[in-house]
Amino acid sequence: MDIEKTIQEELDKMHPNLEMTDTNLGDFLIYKNDNVISKAIKLYGEYCHAEIDIMKMFIDPKSIFVDAGTNIGYHAMAMTKE
């Protein structure tokens, strides 16, 4: 199975429901019809950044961070940024 092809096929199916927006983390793919997380990211360029600041106080930069149950991956991406 070609994982890149499979991922691209799934993104193609989702394309009508997605849009790219500029965030504090750079360009980010969000859901057009999400009125909570995606809307906050689009309006403010971030989502719950205070949570990320708190998590970074307790997680060593060399640690492995797993965002289990991620929605669109905002927290996972934010945790990789300095």
C-alpha positions as CSV (number, residue, x, y, z in Angstrom):
1,M,0.0,0.0,0.0
2,D,1.3,3.4,-0.9
3,I,0.7,5.5,2.2
4,E,1.3,8.8,0.5
5,K,-1.3,8.0,-2.2
6,T,-3.8,6.9,0.4
7,I,-3.3,10.1,2.4
8,Q,-3.7,12.2,-0.7
9,E,-6.9,10.3,-1.7
10,E,-8.4,11.0,1.7
11,L,-7.4,14.7,1.5
12,D,-9.0,14.9,-1.9
13,K,-12.2,13.6,-0.5
14,M,-12.2,16.1,2.3
15,H,-11.1,19.0,0.2
16,P,-14.5,20.7,-0.2
17,N,-14.7,21.0,3.6
18,L,-11.2,22.3,4.2
19,E,-9.4,25.7,3.8
20,M,-5.9,27.0,4.4
21,T,-5.5,29.8,6.9
22,D,-2.5,31.8,8.3
23,T,-1.8,31.1,12.0
24,N,0.8,31.8,14.6
25,L,2.3,28.5,13.5
26,G,2.3,29.3,9.8
27,D,-0.2,28.1,7.2
28,F,-2.7,25.6,8.7
29,L,-5.4,23.4,7.2
30,I,-8.8,23.9,9.0
31,Y,-12.4,22.7,8.6
32,K,-14.6,25.3,7.0
33,N,-17.7,24.5,9.0
34,D,-16.2,24.0,12.4
35,N,-17.5,26.8,14.7
36,V,-15.1,26.1,17.6
37,I,-11.5,25.1,17.0
38,S,-11.1,26.0,13.4
39,K,-13.0,29.2,13.8
40,A,-10.8,30.3,16.7
41,I,-7.7,29.5,14.7
42,K,-9.0,31.5,11.7
43,L,-10.0,34.5,13.9
44,Y,-7.1,34.6,16.3
45,G,-4.3,32.6,14.6
46,E,-4.3,30.2,17.5
47,Y,-6.4,27.9,19.7
48,C,-5.9,27.6,23.5
49,H,-2.3,28.7,23.4
50,A,-2.3,29.0,27.2
51,E,-2.7,25.2,27.4
52,I,0.4,24.8,25.2
53,D,2.4,27.2,27.3
54,I,1.5,25.2,30.4
55,M,2.3,21.8,28.8
56,K,5.7,23.1,27.7
57,M,6.5,23.9,31.3
58,F,6.2,20.2,32.2
59,I,7.5,18.5,29.0
60,D,11.2,18.4,28.3
61,P,12.1,19.5,24.8
62,K,13.6,16.0,24.2
63,S,10.4,14.2,25.3
64,I,8.1,12.5,22.9
65,F,4.7,14.2,22.7
66,V,1.7,12.2,21.6
67,D,-1.5,14.2,20.8
68,A,-3.9,11.2,21.2
69,G,-7.4,12.0,19.9
70,T,-6.2,15.0,18.0
71,N,-8.7,17.1,16.0
72,I,-6.7,18.9,13.4
73,G,-3.3,18.7,15.1
74,Y,-3.0,22.2,16.4
75,H,-1.6,21.3,19.8
76,A,0.8,18.7,18.3
77,M,2.1,21.3,15.8
78,A,2.4,23.9,18.5
79,M,4.4,21.6,20.8
80,T,7.0,21.2,18.1
81,K,7.6,25.0,17.9
82,E,10.1,26.7,20.2
